[in-house]
Amino acid sequence: MGKIYASQWSDYELIDAGGGLKLERWGKIITIRPDVNAYFKSGDPHSKWRQIAHAEFIESSHTKGEWKFLKDTKKEWTIEYNTLVFNLRFTPFKHVGLFPEQEFNWKWIHENITEKSRVLNLFAYTGAASIAARKEVAEVYHVDSIKTVNNWAKLNMESSGLVDVRWVTEDALKFASREQKRGNSYDCILMDPPAFGLGPNKKRWKIENHYKALIDAALNILNPGGKIILNTYSPKLNEQKIKEFVLSKNGIKNFTTDTLCIKSKSGKRLEYGIRTFLEK
């Protein structure tokens, strides 16, 4: 397994990381957020971070907390990436609406997706990959189970001057199963499932319990020569477990795993999760 580094751009920068936190710049707004992968010593002390940061997320549990504002700042703002516009905001779940480590996937989309491609984005969140694919004039289906998140993604599409992403508010696995029954298929399937959380009907979700079902469902609706890109962020789903399952499947022509990383301005390397690439 190799390591692939997102190439930070003018509107995003990982300034520093360490001591269980990371310091990031989103346009002109600087945030401090928890990150369990930042287990090493930071380049500068956190006290110095707080002199320049606008807001810091204080966790009350593994899934929620609140923002402490260190300076007067906008609560909603936009940043750009390669003409795409992302609307960001402070949420009670420490996220601001974008996962910059996935920039490598957006670059892959730009280089490989065409107007002839039919793309399915599952667990699509605020739609960065969806609008990246739509920019290439692909036919794009965006699936997320939360309506407010889909509305956020639609705003990103409109802000980017794009139209006609197909929005689906539904459980990702159920949608994929129904697509198989309907006889629909895709040239590229993107998946970014949460590591844990609550699924439909308040059922507890853990990616390690659903990984095999996700791969099977995606392969069933993938065209020959089609590609699957799956991001996973759980330490309980390591490269060896992924490799054992994928190699047990027939019909997979190509398979790689890589660790998504970002190198901070201070020289610290922060690892995020595993990116699995499959070709049928």
C-alpha positions in Angstrom: 0.0 0.0 0.0 1.4 3.4 -1.0 0.7 6.9 0.2 -0.9 9.5 -2.0 -0.8 13.2 -1.0 -3.5 15.7 -1.7 -1.9 18.7 -3.4 -3.2 21.6 -1.3 -4.4 24.5 -3.3 -4.6 28.3 -2.8 -7.9 28.2 -0.9 -6.9 25.3 1.5 -3.9 24.6 3.6 -3.0 22.2 6.4 -0.9 24.6 8.4 0.2 22.2 11.2 -0.9 19.1 13.0 -0.1 17.2 16.2 -1.2 16.7 19.8 -4.5 15.3 18.6 -5.4 18.4 16.6 -5.0 20.0 13.2 -4.7 23.6 12.1 -6.2 24.4 8.7 -6.9 27.4 6.5 -10.1 27.5 4.4 -9.8 30.6 2.3 -9.2 33.3 4.9 -10.7 31.3 7.8 -8.4 29.3 10.1 -9.8 26.4 12.2 -8.5 24.0 14.9 -10.1 20.6 14.8 -9.5 17.3 16.6 -7.9 14.4 14.6 -7.0 11.1 16.2 -4.4 10.6 13.5 -2.4 13.6 14.7 -0.9 11.6 17.5 2.6 13.1 17.1 4.0 16.4 18.4 2.9 19.5 16.5 5.3 21.9 14.8 4.2 24.8 17.0 2.5 24.8 20.4 -1.3 24.9 20.4 -1.2 28.2 22.2 0.5 29.7 19.2 -2.2 28.2 16.9 -4.9 29.9 18.9 -3.4 33.3 18.3 -4.2 33.0 14.6 -7.2 30.7 14.5 -10.8 32.0 14.1 -12.5 29.0 15.7 -11.7 25.7 17.5 -14.0 22.7 17.8 -14.3 21.4 21.3 -15.5 17.8 21.4 -18.1 16.6 23.9 -18.1 13.1 22.5 -16.7 11.2 19.5 -19.6 12.4 17.3 -20.4 15.9 18.4 -19.3 19.1 20.2 -19.3 22.8 19.7 -17.3 25.5 18.1 -15.5 28.0 20.3 -14.9 31.3 18.3 -11.6 32.9 19.0 -12.2 35.8 16.6 -15.1 37.5 14.9 -15.7 35.5 11.7 -18.3 34.6 9.2 -20.3 31.5 10.0 -20.7 30.6 6.3 -18.3 31.3 3.5 -17.1 29.8 0.2 -13.8 28.5 -1.2 -12.8 27.4 -4.7 -11.0 24.5 -6.3 -10.4 24.3 -10.0 -13.5 26.6 -10.7 -15.6 24.5 -8.4 -17.2 26.5 -5.5 -17.8 24.9 -2.1 -20.1 26.5 0.5 -18.6 25.9 3.9 -20.2 26.4 7.4 -19.5 25.4 11.0 -21.4 22.3 11.9 -21.9 20.6 15.3 -20.0 17.5 14.0 -16.6 19.3 13.6 -16.9 19.2 9.8 -17.2 22.4 7.7 -18.5 20.7 4.5 -15.4 19.4 2.7 -12.8 16.7 3.0 -9.6 18.1 1.4 -7.7 14.8 1.5 -10.0 13.6 -1.2 -8.5 16.2 -3.7 -6.7 13.2 -5.2 -10.1 11.7 -6.2 -11.2 15.0 -7.8 -8.0 15.1 -9.8 -8.6 11.5 -10.9 -12.2 12.4 -12.0 -10.9 15.4 -14.0 -8.4 13.1 -15.8 -10.6 10.1 -16.4 -14.3 11.0 -16.5 -15.8 12.2 -19.8 -19.2 13.2 -21.1 -19.8 9.5 -22.0 -19.4 8.4 -18.4 -22.3 7.4 -16.1 -21.2 8.2 -12.5 -22.8 7.1 -9.2 -21.7 8.8 -6.0 -22.9 7.0 -2.9 -22.7 8.5 0.6 -22.1 11.6 -1.4 -22.3 14.2 1.4 -21.9 17.8 0.1 -21.1 16.6 -3.4 -17.5 17.6 -4.2 -17.0 14.4 -6.3 -20.5 14.8 -7.8 -19.9 18.3 -9.1 -16.3 17.4 -10.1 -17.8 14.7 -12.4 -20.6 16.9 -13.6 -18.0 19.5 -14.6 -16.7 16.9 -17.0 -20.2 16.7 -18.5 -20.8 13.2 -17.1 -24.2 11.9 -16.2 -24.1 12.0 -12.4 -26.3 10.4 -9.8 -25.7 11.8 -6.2 -27.1 9.6 -3.4 -27.2 10.5 0.3 -29.8 9.6 2.9 -30.0 13.1 4.5 -32.1 15.7 2.6 -30.4 18.7 4.2 -27.0 17.4 3.0 -28.3 16.9 -0.5 -29.6 20.5 -0.4 -26.1 21.6 0.6 -24.6 19.7 -2.3 -27.2 21.2 -4.7 -26.1 24.7 -3.5 -22.4 23.7 -4.3 -23.5 22.7 -7.8 -25.4 25.9 -8.4 -22.5 28.0 -7.0 -20.2 26.3 -9.4 -22.4 27.2 -12.4 -23.4 23.6 -13.1 -26.8 21.9 -13.6 -28.5 18.6 -13.9 -26.9 16.4 -11.2 -29.6 13.8 -10.4 -30.3 14.0 -6.6 -31.4 10.9 -4.7 -32.3 11.0 -1.0 -32.1 7.3 0.0 -30.0 4.8 1.8 -26.9 4.0 -0.4 -27.1 0.2 -0.2 -30.9 0.1 -0.8 -30.5 2.4 -3.8 -27.7 0.2 -5.3 -29.8 -2.9 -4.8 -32.8 -1.3 -6.5 -30.6 -0.2 -9.4 -29.6 -3.8 -10.0 -33.2 -4.9 -10.1 -34.0 -2.0 -12.5 -31.1 -3.1 -14.8 -29.2 0.2 -14.4 -25.4 0.2 -14.4 -22.5 2.7 -14.2 -19.0 3.4 -15.5 -17.7 4.8 -12.2 -19.0 4.3 -8.7 -17.6 6.6 -5.9 -18.2 5.7 -2.2 -17.3 7.6 0.9 -19.2 5.8 3.8 -18.9 7.0 7.4 -16.7 4.9 9.7 -19.5 4.8 12.2 -22.8 6.4 13.0 -26.6 5.9 12.8 -28.2 4.6 9.7 -31.8 4.4 8.6 -34.3 3.7 11.4 -31.5 4.7 14.0 -29.6 1.4 13.3 -26.0 1.6 14.3 -23.6 1.7 11.4 -20.0 0.4 11.4 -18.2 0.3 8.0 -16.4 -2.9 8.9 -19.8 -4.6 9.1 -21.0 -3.4 5.7 -17.8 -3.3 3.6 -18.4 -6.6 1.8 -22.1 -5.7 1.1 -21.0 -2.3 -0.4 -18.4 -3.9 -2.7 -20.8 -6.6 -3.8 -23.6 -4.1 -4.5 -21.3 -1.8 -6.5 -19.8 -4.7 -8.6 -23.4 -5.8 -9.4 -24.1 -2.5 -11.1 -20.7 -1.7 -12.6 -20.1 -1.9 -16.3 -17.2 -4.0 -17.6 -14.1 -1.8 -17.5 -15.8 0.3 -14.9 -14.0 1.7 -11.8 -14.9 1.8 -8.1 -13.2 4.3 -5.7 -14.0 3.6 -2.0 -12.7 5.7 0.9 -12.7 4.2 4.3 -11.7 5.8 7.6 -11.9 3.0 10.2 -8.8 1.5 11.9 -10.8 -1.8 12.2 -10.9 -2.0 8.4 -7.2 -2.3 7.5 -5.5 -3.0 4.3 -5.1 -6.7 5.0 -8.9 -7.2 5.5 -9.7 -5.2 2.4 -7.1 -7.2 0.4 -8.4 -10.6 1.6 -12.0 -9.8 0.6 -11.2 -8.2 -2.8 -8.9 -11.0 -3.9 -11.7 -13.5 -3.1 -13.9 -11.8 -5.7 -14.0 -12.9 -9.4 -13.9 -10.5 -12.3 -11.7 -7.8 -10.8 -9.0 -6.8 -13.3 -7.2 -4.2 -11.2 -7.0 -3.5 -7.5 -4.9 -1.1 -5.4 -5.1 0.4 -2.0 -3.4 3.7 -0.9 -3.4 5.9 2.2 -4.9 9.4 1.7 -2.5 11.9 3.2 -1.7 15.6 3.5 1.6 17.1 4.3 1.3 20.2 6.5 3.1 23.5 6.0 5.1 22.6 9.1 6.3 19.4 7.6 4.0 17.0 9.5 2.4 14.2 7.5 -1.3 13.5 8.4 -2.8 10.2 7.3 -6.6 10.1 6.9 -7.9 6.7 5.6 -7.6 4.1 2.9 -8.5 4.6 -0.7 -9.4 1.4 -2.5 -9.4 1.4 -6.3 -11.1 -1.4 -8.3 -11.5 -2.0 -12.0 -13.9 -4.6 -13.3 
